[in-house]
Amino acid sequence: MSKSVNSSGMERLEFLRSVQESNLVSVPSPFKKPSYRKPSRRHKSTRQLFTDESKRINAVLQQEQEQQERDGKQRSIPKVTHFNVNAPPSLKPHKKYCDITGLQGFYRSPVNNLRYYNSEVYRLVVKPMPAGVDQEYLKLRGDHFVLK
């Protein structure tokens, strides 16, 4: 041993050797099983999903067409487009537009629930608006209420 190793270092080495000798498990146990394989799955983008799905559908339709040609039957084949692909609703929030100007409405009046673009529209149009007119604007948007 070298002179740079002090007595506490020697004690530590002796302790580690004794622990290694008294270890009952002779084979090291890995955390993962030896038969474990990393999954080779990779996530695809939306465009790749659309392309793969359209290829799959077109292949199925092509097989059906070949079978119909053999049988002698004719049938129209629909083309796969973005309009006939079923999709869930968007997760993005809906844009809200001003009931007066049609621009994007960032604000809503607490009195009559009309959406407005800026403070100028509120001050000149929404605030002095008579009671029945605001319901007409809400009716255009489909957000009015009917009292019975």
N, C-alpha and C positions, 0 to 999 in steps of 0.2 A: 504494500500500500504506500501511497505517497504521503509526504509530510503535510500536504495541504488539507487532508481529510482530518477533521478533529474527532474527538472521542464520541461526541453525540452522533456524528455521521456514521461512525463504526457501529454504534449501538443500533442505529436505525437499520443498517444493512443486515446485521445479525437478526434483528426482529423480522424483517421481511423474508429472510431465508428460512427462518423457523416457521413462519406462516405458510410459506410455499410448501415446505415438507409436510406439514400437518394437514394440508388441503386434501379432503376426501374425494373430491371430484377430479379425476385425472384428465378428462377431456374438457376443454373450454366450451361453454355453452353460448352460442351466438344468440343475439336478440331475435334475428329472423330465422325462419326455418331454412334449411338448405334447399328445399324444393321451391322456395318463393321466387317468383319472377315479377319484375316490374311490369305493370300492364302497358301494353303497347298502344292503348287508345289515345287519340289526340282529338281535341275539340275542333270542330269545323266552323267556319264562318257561315253566315246566313246565305251568302252567294253560293258557297260550295254546296250547302244543303239543297238549295233550289236547283242547282245544276244536276246534282246526283239524283234528286227525286224526278226531275224531268227526264233524265236518261233512263231511269228505271221504268217510268210510266210509258215512255216511247218504246222501250224494248218489249214491254208487255203488249202494247197495242200493235206493234209490228208482228209479234207472234200470233196474235188474234187475227190480224189481217191475212197472214200467210195461211192460217188454218181455214179462214173463210174462203180464200181463193181456191184452196184444195176442195172444199165442200161446195163451192159455187155460189155462196151467198154474198150479198153486198150490204155493207153497213157504213155509215159515215163515222169518221174518227175525229173526235174533238181534239183540237190542238191545245197544248198546255201553255197557258199564259199567266200573267200576274193577276188577271181578273177572275180566273176560275180556280185559284188555289185557295183553299180554306185556311184562314189564319186567325189566331186569337186577337182580341182588341189590343191596341197599343198600350204600353205601360207608361208612356210619357203623358204628362197632364195636358188637358185640352187647352187650347189658346182661348182667351176670353177677349171679346171685341167690344168696343164702345158702342152703346146703343144709339148714339147720336151721329157720330162721324164715321163709324165703321173701322176706325183704326184700332190698334191693339189697346184694350182698356185695362189699365193697371189698377184702377180705383173703382170702388163701389159706394154709392150713396147709402148711408145708413137709414135714411127716411123712406125711400121708395125702391131700393135695391137696383137702381139703374147703374149700369157701368159707364164710366166716362174716361176720356183720354187724359185730360190734364185739368188743372184748377181753373183755367179760362173757360172751358166748356162747362164746368160745374157752376161757376159764378154767373155766366151769361144765359145758360139754357136750363140746366137741371134744377138749380135752386129756386128760380121763380116759376117753375112749371106748375100749371094747375093740377088739381087732384086727379081728374079723369084721363088726362093726356099721358101721364106716366104709365097707367095700365095699358094704354094702347101700344106704347113702346115695348112693354114687357110681353104683350100678346104677340108681337112680331117675333120675339125671341122664343116664345112658348113658355114663359116663366110667370105668366099672370095668374091671378087667383080670382075665383068667382064666388061672390057672397050669395048665400041662399037664405 
